[in-house]
Amino acid sequence: MKWTDTLDIAIALCEQYPDKDPKSVNFVDLYKWVQALPGFDDDPKRCGEKILEAIQSAWIDESS
C-alpha cells in the first residue's frame, strides 16, 4: 500500500483498530498506525496533512 491508497488503508485500519473512533484519532497517531500496517510500503516523507485527512475521512466512511 502507498499513501494514496486511502480506501485500502481505511479498510486495514478498520480491521486493525475496530474499537477506535476514527473521528477522535489525532494525525500523529494516524501517521504512525498507517506506517505500521501490514503491507504498507511508502516513504514517510510523502505524507502530508491532506493525505491524512483523506485517510481519516475514508476510515470514518468505512466504520459507519
mmJSON file of the N, C-alpha and C atoms, coordinates in Angstrom:
{"data_MODEL":{"atom_site":{
"group_PDB":["ATOM","ATOM","ATOM","ATOM","ATOM","ATOM","ATOM","ATOM","ATOM","ATOM","ATOM","ATOM","ATOM","ATOM","ATOM","ATOM","ATOM","ATOM","ATOM","ATOM","ATOM","ATOM","ATOM","ATOM","ATOM","ATOM","ATOM","ATOM","ATOM","ATOM","ATOM","ATOM","ATOM","ATOM","ATOM","ATOM","ATOM","ATOM","ATOM","ATOM","ATOM","ATOM","ATOM","ATOM","ATOM","ATOM","ATOM","ATOM","ATOM","ATOM","ATOM","ATOM","ATOM","ATOM","ATOM","ATOM","ATOM","ATOM","ATOM","ATOM","ATOM","ATOM","ATOM","ATOM","ATOM","ATOM","ATOM","ATOM","ATOM","ATOM","ATOM","ATOM","ATOM","ATOM","ATOM","ATOM","ATOM","ATOM","ATOM","ATOM","ATOM","ATOM","ATOM","ATOM","ATOM","ATOM","ATOM","ATOM","ATOM","ATOM","ATOM","ATOM","ATOM","ATOM","ATOM","ATOM","ATOM","ATOM","ATOM","ATOM","ATOM","ATOM","ATOM","ATOM","ATOM","ATOM","ATOM","ATOM","ATOM","ATOM","ATOM","ATOM","ATOM","ATOM","ATOM","ATOM","ATOM","ATOM","ATOM","ATOM","ATOM","ATOM","ATOM","ATOM","ATOM","ATOM","ATOM","ATOM","ATOM","ATOM","ATOM","ATOM","ATOM","ATOM","ATOM","ATOM","ATOM","ATOM","ATOM","ATOM","ATOM","ATOM","ATOM","ATOM","ATOM","ATOM","ATOM","ATOM","ATOM","ATOM","ATOM","ATOM","ATOM","ATOM","ATOM","ATOM","ATOM","ATOM","ATOM","ATOM","ATOM","ATOM","ATOM","ATOM","ATOM","ATOM","ATOM","ATOM","ATOM","ATOM","ATOM","ATOM","ATOM","ATOM","ATOM","ATOM","ATOM","ATOM","ATOM","ATOM","ATOM","ATOM","ATOM","ATOM","ATOM","ATOM","ATOM","ATOM","ATOM","ATOM","ATOM","ATOM"],
"id":[1,2,3,4,5,6,7,8,9,10,11,12,13,14,15,16,17,18,19,20,21,22,23,24,25,26,27,28,29,30,31,32,33,34,35,36,37,38,39,40,41,42,43,44,45,46,47,48,49,50,51,52,53,54,55,56,57,58,59,60,61,62,63,64,65,66,67,68,69,70,71,72,73,74,75,76,77,78,79,80,81,82,83,84,85,86,87,88,89,90,91,92,93,94,95,96,97,98,99,100,101,102,103,104,105,106,107,108,109,110,111,112,113,114,115,116,117,118,119,120,121,122,123,124,125,126,127,128,129,130,131,132,133,134,135,136,137,138,139,140,141,142,143,144,145,146,147,148,149,150,151,152,153,154,155,156,157,158,159,160,161,162,163,164,165,166,167,168,169,170,171,172,173,174,175,176,177,178,179,180,181,182,183,184,185,186,187,188,189,190,191,192],
"type_symbol":["N","C","C","N","C","C","N","C","C","N","C","C","N","C","C","N","C","C","N","C","C","N","C","C","N","C","C","N","C","C","N","C","C","N","C","C","N","C","C","N","C","C","N","C","C","N","C","C","N","C","C","N","C","C","N","C","C","N","C","C","N","C","C","N","C","C","N","C","C","N","C","C","N","C","C","N","C","C","N","C","C","N","C","C","N","C","C","N","C","C","N","C","C","N","C","C","N","C","C","N","C","C","N","C","C","N","C","C","N","C","C","N","C","C","N","C","C","N","C","C","N","C","C","N","C","C","N","C","C","N","C","C","N","C","C","N","C","C","N","C","C","N","C","C","N","C","C","N","C","C","N","C","C","N","C","C","N","C","C","N","C","C","N","C","C","N","C","C","N","C","C","N","C","C","N","C","C","N","C","C","N","C","C","N","C","C","N","C","C","N","C","C"],
"label_atom_id":["N","CA","C","N","CA","C","N","CA","C","N","CA","C","N","CA","C","N","CA","C","N","CA","C","N","CA","C","N","CA","C","N","CA","C","N","CA","C","N","CA","C","N","CA","C","N","CA","C","N","CA","C","N","CA","C","N","CA","C","N","CA","C","N","CA","C","N","CA","C","N","CA","C","N","CA","C","N","CA","C","N","CA","C","N","CA","C","N","CA","C","N","CA","C","N","CA","C","N","CA","C","N","CA","C","N","CA","C","N","CA","C","N","CA","C","N","CA","C","N","CA","C","N","CA","C","N","CA","C","N","CA","C","N","CA","C","N","CA","C","N","CA","C","N","CA","C","N","CA","C","N","CA","C","N","CA","C","N","CA","C","N","CA","C","N","CA","C","N","CA","C","N","CA","C","N","CA","C","N","CA","C","N","CA","C","N","CA","C","N","CA","C","N","CA","C","N","CA","C","N","CA","C","N","CA","C","N","CA","C","N","CA","C","N","CA","C","N","CA","C","N","CA","C"],
"label_alt_id":[null,null,null,null,null,null,null,null,null,null,null,null,null,null,null,null,null,null,null,null,null,null,null,null,null,null,null,null,null,null,null,null,null,null,null,null,null,null,null,null,null,null,null,null,null,null,null,null,null,null,null,null,null,null,null,null,null,null,null,null,null,null,null,null,null,null,null,null,null,null,null,null,null,null,null,null,null,null,null,null,null,null,null,null,null,null,null,null,null,null,null,null,null,null,null,null,null,null,null,null,null,null,null,null,null,null,null,null,null,null,null,null,null,null,null,null,null,null,null,null,null,null,null,null,null,null,null,null,null,null,null,null,null,null,null,null,null,null,null,null,null,null,null,null,null,null,null,null,null,null,null,null,null,null,null,null,null,null,null,null,null,null,null,null,null,null,null,null,null,null,null,null,null,null,null,null,null,null,null,null,null,null,null,null,null,null,null,null,null,null,null,null],
"label_comp_id":["MET","MET","MET","LYS","LYS","LYS","TRP","TRP","TRP","THR","THR","THR","ASP","ASP","ASP","THR","THR","THR","LEU","LEU","LEU","ASP","ASP","ASP","ILE","ILE","ILE","ALA","ALA","ALA","ILE","ILE","ILE","ALA","ALA","ALA","LEU","LEU","LEU","CYS","CYS","CYS","GLU","GLU","GLU","GLN","GLN","GLN","TYR","TYR","TYR","PRO","PRO","PRO","ASP","ASP","ASP","LYS","LYS","LYS","ASP","ASP","ASP","PRO","PRO","PRO","LYS","LYS","LYS","SER","SER","SER","VAL","VAL","VAL","ASN","ASN","ASN","PHE","PHE","PHE","VAL","VAL","VAL","ASP","ASP","ASP","LEU","LEU","LEU","TYR","TYR","TYR","LYS","LYS","LYS","TRP","TRP","TRP","VAL","VAL","VAL","GLN","GLN","GLN","ALA","ALA","ALA","LEU","LEU","LEU","PRO","PRO","PRO","GLY","GLY","GLY","PHE","PHE","PHE","ASP","ASP","ASP","ASP","ASP","ASP","ASP","ASP","ASP","PRO","PRO","PRO","LYS","LYS","LYS","ARG","ARG","ARG","CYS","CYS","CYS","GLY","GLY","GLY","GLU","GLU","GLU","LYS","LYS","LYS","ILE","ILE","ILE","LEU","LEU","LEU","GLU","GLU","GLU","ALA","ALA","ALA","ILE","ILE","ILE","GLN","GLN","GLN","SER","SER","SER","ALA","ALA","ALA","TRP","TRP","TRP","ILE","ILE","ILE","ASP","ASP","ASP","GLU","GLU","GLU","SER","SER","SER","SER","SER","SER"],
"label_asym_id":["A","A","A","A","A","A","A","A","A","A","A","A","A","A","A","A","A","A","A","A","A","A","A","A","A","A","A","A","A","A","A","A","A","A","A","A","A","A","A","A","A","A","A","A","A","A","A","A","A","A","A","A","A","A","A","A","A","A","A","A","A","A","A","A","A","A","A","A","A","A","A","A","A","A","A","A","A","A","A","A","A","A","A","A","A","A","A","A","A","A","A","A","A","A","A","A","A","A","A","A","A","A","A","A","A","A","A","A","A","A","A","A","A","A","A","A","A","A","A","A","A","A","A","A","A","A","A","A","A","A","A","A","A","A","A","A","A","A","A","A","A","A","A","A","A","A","A","A","A","A","A","A","A","A","A","A","A","A","A","A","A","A","A","A","A","A","A","A","A","A","A","A","A","A","A","A","A","A","A","A","A","A","A","A","A","A","A","A","A","A","A","A"],
"label_entity_id":["1","1","1","1","1","1","1","1","1","1","1","1","1","1","1","1","1","1","1","1","1","1","1","1","1","1","1","1","1","1","1","1","1","1","1","1","1","1","1","1","1","1","1","1","1","1","1","1","1","1","1","1","1","1","1","1","1","1","1","1","1","1","1","1","1","1","1","1","1","1","1","1","1","1","1","1","1","1","1","1","1","1","1","1","1","1","1","1","1","1","1","1","1","1","1","1","1","1","1","1","1","1","1","1","1","1","1","1","1","1","1","1","1","1","1","1","1","1","1","1","1","1","1","1","1","1","1","1","1","1","1","1","1","1","1","1","1","1","1","1","1","1","1","1","1","1","1","1","1","1","1","1","1","1","1","1","1","1","1","1","1","1","1","1","1","1","1","1","1","1","1","1","1","1","1","1","1","1","1","1","1","1","1","1","1","1","1","1","1","1","1","1"],
"label_seq_id":[1,1,1,2,2,2,3,3,3,4,4,4,5,5,5,6,6,6,7,7,7,8,8,8,9,9,9,10,10,10,11,11,11,12,12,12,13,13,13,14,14,14,15,15,15,16,16,16,17,17,17,18,18,18,19,19,19,20,20,20,21,21,21,22,22,22,23,23,23,24,24,24,25,25,25,26,26,26,27,27,27,28,28,28,29,29,29,30,30,30,31,31,31,32,32,32,33,33,33,34,34,34,35,35,35,36,36,36,37,37,37,38,38,38,39,39,39,40,40,40,41,41,41,42,42,42,43,43,43,44,44,44,45,45,45,46,46,46,47,47,47,48,48,48,49,49,49,50,50,50,51,51,51,52,52,52,53,53,53,54,54,54,55,55,55,56,56,56,57,57,57,58,58,58,59,59,59,60,60,60,61,61,61,62,62,62,63,63,63,64,64,64],
"pdbx_PDB_ins_code":[null,null,null,null,null,null,null,null,null,null,null,null,null,null,null,null,null,null,null,null,null,null,null,null,null,null,null,null,null,null,null,null,null,null,null,null,null,null,null,null,null,null,null,null,null,null,null,null,null,null,null,null,null,null,null,null,null,null,null,null,null,null,null,null,null,null,null,null,null,null,null,null,null,null,null,null,null,null,null,null,null,null,null,null,null,null,null,null,null,null,null,null,null,null,null,null,null,null,null,null,null,null,null,null,null,null,null,null,null,null,null,null,null,null,null,null,null,null,null,null,null,null,null,null,null,null,null,null,null,null,null,null,null,null,null,null,null,null,null,null,null,null,null,null,null,null,null,null,null,null,null,null,null,null,null,null,null,null,null,null,null,null,null,null,null,null,null,null,null,null,null,null,null,null,null,null,null,null,null,null,null,null,null,null,null,null,null,null,null,null,null,null],
"Cartn_x":[0.843,0.0,0.881,0.375,1.019,0.098,0.636,-0.159,-1.43,-1.387,-2.538,-3.62,-3.355,-4.349,-5.271,-5.954,-6.711,-7.798,-8.497,-9.559,-8.978,-7.919,-7.273,-6.746,-6.171,-5.666,-6.822,-7.917,-9.083,-9.631,-9.72,-10.205,-9.255,-7.967,-6.977,-7.051,-7.266,-7.385,-8.639,-9.729,-10.958,-10.697,-9.937,-9.633,-8.634,-7.641,-6.575,-7.031,-7.903,-8.342,-9.867,-10.536,-12.002,-12.671,-11.977,-12.578,-12.271,-11.509,-11.147,-12.173,-12.47,-13.335,-12.427,-12.524,-11.616,-11.734,-12.869,-13.036,-12.179,-11.791,-11.037,-9.536,-9.102,-7.685,-6.931,-5.843,-5.051,-4.132,-3.664,-2.889,-1.528,-0.96,0.322,0.152,-0.895,-1.157,-1.532,-2.373,-2.793,-1.59,-0.692,0.534,1.337,1.501,2.26,1.525,0.222,-0.557,-0.558,-0.657,-0.648,0.689,1.773,3.088,3.29,2.594,2.733,1.828,0.949,0.033,0.794,0.379,0.988,0.739,1.759,1.616,1.831,2.0,2.251,3.728,3.999,5.389,5.493,5.677,5.839,6.741,7.275,8.178,7.384,7.769,7.056,7.027,8.001,8.071,7.046,6.417,5.437,4.046,3.921,2.622,2.509,1.327,1.041,-0.334,-0.718,-1.99,-3.183,-3.125,-4.25,-4.427,-3.335,-3.424,-4.009,-3.548,-4.084,-5.573,-5.977,-7.399,-8.203,-7.674,-8.368,-8.474,-7.399,-7.415,-8.437,-8.422,-9.362,-10.804,-11.055,-12.396,-12.858,-11.981,-12.321,-12.548,-11.759,-11.917,-13.268,-13.653,-14.96,-16.071,-15.957,-16.962,-17.041,-15.871,-15.828,-16.378,-16.187,-16.616,-18.077,-18.733,-20.156,-21.048],
"Cartn_y":[-1.189,0.0,1.242,2.26,3.57,4.582,5.762,6.8,7.127,7.02,7.39,6.313,5.152,4.062,4.253,5.388,5.767,4.757,4.213,3.257,1.968,1.457,0.241,0.465,1.634,1.961,2.032,2.671,2.798,1.427,0.53,-0.834,-1.536,-1.399,-2.027,-1.452,-0.151,0.475,-0.02,-0.208,-0.754,-2.128,-2.923,-4.28,-4.275,-3.394,-3.349,-2.694,-1.695,-0.923,-0.852,-1.987,-1.995,-1.188,-0.989,-0.277,1.216,1.686,3.114,3.906,5.093,6.018,6.867,6.703,7.445,8.963,9.45,10.895,11.431,10.557,11.012,10.727,10.167,9.838,11.068,11.406,12.551,12.13,13.101,12.805,12.184,12.483,11.878,10.362,9.945,8.513,7.88,8.548,8.014,7.787,8.725,8.641,7.396,7.183,6.023,4.72,4.704,3.477,3.044,4.006,3.663,3.027,3.608,3.062,1.664,1.338,0.037,-1.04,-0.641,-1.622,-2.656,-3.927,-4.943,-4.601,-4.672,-4.38,-2.929,-2.056,-0.652,-0.469,0.163,0.35,1.633,2.743,4.014,4.911,5.91,6.853,7.718,7.709,8.535,10.015,10.48,11.892,12.263,11.294,11.576,11.866,11.832,12.044,13.479,14.04,15.377,15.394,16.557,16.705,16.328,16.681,16.368,14.858,14.132,12.675,12.086,12.563,12.064,12.392,13.559,13.918,12.971,12.642,11.729,10.329,9.887,8.569,8.556,9.592,9.658,9.7,10.445,10.543,9.188,8.494,7.166,6.183,6.294,5.415,5.668,6.928,7.269,6.653,6.785,6.2,4.682,4.033,2.576,2.072,2.86,2.409,2.702,3.423,3.763,2.59],
"Cartn_z":[0.0,0.0,0.0,-0.63,-0.663,0.017,0.318,0.981,0.214,-1.108,-1.923,-1.965,-1.406,-1.368,-0.164,-0.143,1.055,1.425,0.456,0.772,1.334,0.731,1.237,2.655,2.888,4.229,5.22,4.825,5.707,6.087,5.129,5.412,6.367,6.135,7.016,8.429,8.542,9.866,10.591,9.862,10.463,11.056,10.333,10.797,11.947,11.872,12.873,14.18,14.075,15.245,15.289,15.476,15.424,16.54,17.649,18.783,18.797,17.832,17.792,16.996,17.483,16.76,15.873,14.544,13.67,13.797,14.288,14.463,15.603,16.529,17.695,17.596,16.484,16.318,15.818,16.51,16.055,14.909,14.156,12.956,13.262,14.423,14.787,14.937,15.655,15.806,14.474,13.714,12.426,11.521,11.486,10.688,11.079,12.377,12.875,12.58,12.793,12.594,11.139,10.228,8.798,8.434,8.904,8.587,9.17,10.249,10.897,10.29,9.367,8.781,7.953,8.043,7.189,5.716,4.926,3.503,3.133,4.133,3.82,3.51,2.382,1.967,1.141,1.828,1.134,1.977,1.358,2.007,2.989,4.263,5.259,4.894,4.14,3.773,2.703,2.091,1.036,1.6,2.908,3.545,4.053,3.84,4.356,4.998,5.467,6.169,5.287,4.009,3.106,2.951,2.88,2.762,4.041,5.189,6.461,6.594,6.139,6.168,5.282,4.11,3.193,3.79,4.441,5.083,6.214,7.045,8.166,7.655,6.63,6.064,5.527,4.815,4.288,5.433,6.502,7.66,8.327,8.446,9.023,8.171,6.85,5.957,6.097,6.19,6.304,7.635,8.679,10.009,10.3,9.411,9.616,9.305],
"occupancy":[1.0,1.0,1.0,1.0,1.0,1.0,1.0,1.0,1.0,1.0,1.0,1.0,1.0,1.0,1.0,1.0,1.0,1.0,1.0,1.0,1.0,1.0,1.0,1.0,1.0,1.0,1.0,1.0,1.0,1.0,1.0,1.0,1.0,1.0,1.0,1.0,1.0,1.0,1.0,1.0,1.0,1.0,1.0,1.0,1.0,1.0,1.0,1.0,1.0,1.0,1.0,1.0,1.0,1.0,1.0,1.0,1.0,1.0,1.0,1.0,1.0,1.0,1.0,1.0,1.0,1.0,1.0,1.0,1.0,1.0,1.0,1.0,1.0,1.0,1.0,1.0,1.0,1.0,1.0,1.0,1.0,1.0,1.0,1.0,1.0,1.0,1.0,1.0,1.0,1.0,1.0,1.0,1.0,1.0,1.0,1.0,1.0,1.0,1.0,1.0,1.0,1.0,1.0,1.0,1.0,1.0,1.0,1.0,1.0,1.0,1.0,1.0,1.0,1.0,1.0,1.0,1.0,1.0,1.0,1.0,1.0,1.0,1.0,1.0,1.0,1.0,1.0,1.0,1.0,1.0,1.0,1.0,1.0,1.0,1.0,1.0,1.0,1.0,1.0,1.0,1.0,1.0,1.0,1.0,1.0,1.0,1.0,1.0,1.0,1.0,1.0,1.0,1.0,1.0,1.0,1.0,1.0,1.0,1.0,1.0,1.0,1.0,1.0,1.0,1.0,1.0,1.0,1.0,1.0,1.0,1.0,1.0,1.0,1.0,1.0,1.0,1.0,1.0,1.0,1.0,1.0,1.0,1.0,1.0,1.0,1.0,1.0,1.0,1.0,1.0,1.0,1.0],
"B_iso_or_equiv":[0.0,0.0,0.0,0.0,0.0,0.0,0.0,0.0,0.0,0.0,0.0,0.0,0.0,0.0,0.0,0.0,0.0,0.0,0.0,0.0,0.0,0.0,0.0,0.0,0.0,0.0,0.0,0.0,0.0,0.0,0.0,0.0,0.0,0.0,0.0,0.0,0.0,0.0,0.0,0.0,0.0,0.0,0.0,0.0,0.0,0.0,0.0,0.0,0.0,0.0,0.0,0.0,0.0,0.0,0.0,0.0,0.0,0.0,0.0,0.0,0.0,0.0,0.0,0.0,0.0,0.0,0.0,0.0,0.0,0.0,0.0,0.0,0.0,0.0,0.0,0.0,0.0,0.0,0.0,0.0,0.0,0.0,0.0,0.0,0.0,0.0,0.0,0.0,0.0,0.0,0.0,0.0,0.0,0.0,0.0,0.0,0.0,0.0,0.0,0.0,0.0,0.0,0.0,0.0,0.0,0.0,0.0,0.0,0.0,0.0,0.0,0.0,0.0,0.0,0.0,0.0,0.0,0.0,0.0,0.0,0.0,0.0,0.0,0.0,0.0,0.0,0.0,0.0,0.0,0.0,0.0,0.0,0.0,0.0,0.0,0.0,0.0,0.0,0.0,0.0,0.0,0.0,0.0,0.0,0.0,0.0,0.0,0.0,0.0,0.0,0.0,0.0,0.0,0.0,0.0,0.0,0.0,0.0,0.0,0.0,0.0,0.0,0.0,0.0,0.0,0.0,0.0,0.0,0.0,0.0,0.0,0.0,0.0,0.0,0.0,0.0,0.0,0.0,0.0,0.0,0.0,0.0,0.0,0.0,0.0,0.0,0.0,0.0,0.0,0.0,0.0,0.0],
"pdbx_formal_charge":[null,null,null,null,null,null,null,null,null,null,null,null,null,null,null,null,null,null,null,null,null,null,null,null,null,null,null,null,null,null,null,null,null,null,null,null,null,null,null,null,null,null,null,null,null,null,null,null,null,null,null,null,null,null,null,null,null,null,null,null,null,null,null,null,null,null,null,null,null,null,null,null,null,null,null,null,null,null,null,null,null,null,null,null,null,null,null,null,null,null,null,null,null,null,null,null,null,null,null,null,null,null,null,null,null,null,null,null,null,null,null,null,null,null,null,null,null,null,null,null,null,null,null,null,null,null,null,null,null,null,null,null,null,null,null,null,null,null,null,null,null,null,null,null,null,null,null,null,null,null,null,null,null,null,null,null,null,null,null,null,null,null,null,null,null,null,null,null,null,null,null,null,null,null,null,null,null,null,null,null,null,null,null,null,null,null,null,null,null,null,null,null],
"auth_seq_id":[1,1,1,2,2,2,3,3,3,4,4,4,5,5,5,6,6,6,7,7,7,8,8,8,9,9,9,10,10,10,11,11,11,12,12,12,13,13,13,14,14,14,15,15,15,16,16,16,17,17,17,18,18,18,19,19,19,20,20,20,21,21,21,22,22,22,23,23,23,24,24,24,25,25,25,26,26,26,27,27,27,28,28,28,29,29,29,30,30,30,31,31,31,32,32,32,33,33,33,34,34,34,35,35,35,36,36,36,37,37,37,38,38,38,39,39,39,40,40,40,41,41,41,42,42,42,43,43,43,44,44,44,45,45,45,46,46,46,47,47,47,48,48,48,49,49,49,50,50,50,51,51,51,52,52,52,53,53,53,54,54,54,55,55,55,56,56,56,57,57,57,58,58,58,59,59,59,60,60,60,61,61,61,62,62,62,63,63,63,64,64,64],
"auth_comp_id":["MET","MET","MET","LYS","LYS","LYS","TRP","TRP","TRP","THR","THR","THR","ASP","ASP","ASP","THR","THR","THR","LEU","LEU","LEU","ASP","ASP","ASP","ILE","ILE","ILE","ALA","ALA","ALA","ILE","ILE","ILE","ALA","ALA","ALA","LEU","LEU","LEU","CYS","CYS","CYS","GLU","GLU","GLU","GLN","GLN","GLN","TYR","TYR","TYR","PRO","PRO","PRO","ASP","ASP","ASP","LYS","LYS","LYS","ASP","ASP","ASP","PRO","PRO","PRO","LYS","LYS","LYS","SER","SER","SER","VAL","VAL","VAL","ASN","ASN","ASN","PHE","PHE","PHE","VAL","VAL","VAL","ASP","ASP","ASP","LEU","LEU","LEU","TYR","TYR","TYR","LYS","LYS","LYS","TRP","TRP","TRP","VAL","VAL","VAL","GLN","GLN","GLN","ALA","ALA","ALA","LEU","LEU","LEU","PRO","PRO","PRO","GLY","GLY","GLY","PHE","PHE","PHE","ASP","ASP","ASP","ASP","ASP","ASP","ASP","ASP","ASP","PRO","PRO","PRO","LYS","LYS","LYS","ARG","ARG","ARG","CYS","CYS","CYS","GLY","GLY","GLY","GLU","GLU","GLU","LYS","LYS","LYS","ILE","ILE","ILE","LEU","LEU","LEU","GLU","GLU","GLU","ALA","ALA","ALA","ILE","ILE","ILE","GLN","GLN","GLN","SER","SER","SER","ALA","ALA","ALA","TRP","TRP","TRP","ILE","ILE","ILE","ASP","ASP","ASP","GLU","GLU","GLU","SER","SER","SER","SER","SER","SER"],
"auth_asym_id":["A","A","A","A","A","A","A","A","A","A","A","A","A","A","A","A","A","A","A","A","A","A","A","A","A","A","A","A","A","A","A","A","A","A","A","A","A","A","A","A","A","A","A","A","A","A","A","A","A","A","A","A","A","A","A","A","A","A","A","A","A","A","A","A","A","A","A","A","A","A","A","A","A","A","A","A","A","A","A","A","A","A","A","A","A","A","A","A","A","A","A","A","A","A","A","A","A","A","A","A","A","A","A","A","A","A","A","A","A","A","A","A","A","A","A","A","A","A","A","A","A","A","A","A","A","A","A","A","A","A","A","A","A","A","A","A","A","A","A","A","A","A","A","A","A","A","A","A","A","A","A","A","A","A","A","A","A","A","A","A","A","A","A","A","A","A","A","A","A","A","A","A","A","A","A","A","A","A","A","A","A","A","A","A","A","A","A","A","A","A","A","A"],
"auth_atom_id":["N","CA","C","N","CA","C","N","CA","C","N","CA","C","N","CA","C","N","CA","C","N","CA","C","N","CA","C","N","CA","C","N","CA","C","N","CA","C","N","CA","C","N","CA","C","N","CA","C","N","CA","C","N","CA","C","N","CA","C","N","CA","C","N","CA","C","N","CA","C","N","CA","C","N","CA","C","N","CA","C","N","CA","C","N","CA","C","N","CA","C","N","CA","C","N","CA","C","N","CA","C","N","CA","C","N","CA","C","N","CA","C","N","CA","C","N","CA","C","N","CA","C","N","CA","C","N","CA","C","N","CA","C","N","CA","C","N","CA","C","N","CA","C","N","CA","C","N","CA","C","N","CA","C","N","CA","C","N","CA","C","N","CA","C","N","CA","C","N","CA","C","N","CA","C","N","CA","C","N","CA","C","N","CA","C","N","CA","C","N","CA","C","N","CA","C","N","CA","C","N","CA","C","N","CA","C","N","CA","C","N","CA","C","N","CA","C","N","CA","C","N","CA","C"],
"pdbx_PDB_model_num":[1,1,1,1,1,1,1,1,1,1,1,1,1,1,1,1,1,1,1,1,1,1,1,1,1,1,1,1,1,1,1,1,1,1,1,1,1,1,1,1,1,1,1,1,1,1,1,1,1,1,1,1,1,1,1,1,1,1,1,1,1,1,1,1,1,1,1,1,1,1,1,1,1,1,1,1,1,1,1,1,1,1,1,1,1,1,1,1,1,1,1,1,1,1,1,1,1,1,1,1,1,1,1,1,1,1,1,1,1,1,1,1,1,1,1,1,1,1,1,1,1,1,1,1,1,1,1,1,1,1,1,1,1,1,1,1,1,1,1,1,1,1,1,1,1,1,1,1,1,1,1,1,1,1,1,1,1,1,1,1,1,1,1,1,1,1,1,1,1,1,1,1,1,1,1,1,1,1,1,1,1,1,1,1,1,1,1,1,1,1,1,1]
}}}
